[in-house]
Amino acid sequence: MKILVIMGSPRKGNTYKAVKKIEKFMQSLGDVEFEYLMLKDANLSQCRGCYMCIMEGEDHCPLKEESSVLEQKMHAADGVIFATPVYVMNVSGSMKTFIDHFAYVCHRPRFFDKKALLLSTTGSLGLKRVLDYLKFIVGTWGFEVSHSVGLVIPARQISKRNEQENDRKLEKAALIFYNSIMKKRHSPELIDVLAFHFQKVSFGKPGYTAPADYAYWKEKGWLNPKAKYYVDVPVNPVYNAIGLISEQIMKRKMRKEMAELRK
């Protein structure tokens, strides 16, 4: 089992130490290999906001040499741990830069065979905000988020009780993550099905969306009227019905907007 750690901390502090404990716990369960991608050493350039990756495709990104290497690392792993400290109620700057490099994957998701574990540490506040943000982003990329773990580690000396509680959280996270990688992808929740149908409408009409998005969705077969989800997994019939109804409502709204633009 190969695990890639996307480390958003600029130092080997609390976040790094927490992941190392997860590594130790997981290796006690089986043959697990960890690779650490330290974003502070990746020297990623800031996204230029040129929109080329969205409109024309990621191969047209002026920073594609940086992004393609990192994407291949994620594809090569069985599971990915996204780890970041809380910085001013958000992810670290290096983690945000990393995320910005993959804006196109939000439109053209591709990591459906991968599991993700989310980890964040803070001295006081911001864990829920950061973990919710990471869950939304990597879920949009296609990852199945197995678990999220947040640790409060005060700047002052941590109490023994607090440290033991954090260790229990990390051991639980390691077990859940390990077991999830050993299993097939679970059926999507309603919000996931709705997201699929929303994107299907958004990216399914030539001339209305970016050419790269339309081509990608058509190639994947996701624009087929019978397509229920991104991957072949059981979809709750009720969720599917709600998704189809939502899709029709969105199509009518789109046609109305297009008609008003032509006036």
Secondary structure, DSSP 8 states (H G I E B T S, - for coil): -EEEEEE--SSSSHHHHHHHHHHHHHHTTS--EEEEEEHHHH---------HHHHT-GGG-TTHHHHHHHHHHHHH-SEEEEEEE-BTTB--HHHHHHHHTTHHHHHS---TT-EEEEEEEESSS-HHHHHHHHHHHHHHHT-EEEEEEEEE--SS---HHHHHHHHHHHHHHHHHHHHHHTS------HHHHHHHHHHHHHTSSBTTB-HHHHHHHHHHTTTSTT--SSSSS---HHHHHHHHHHHHHHHHHHHHHHHHHH-
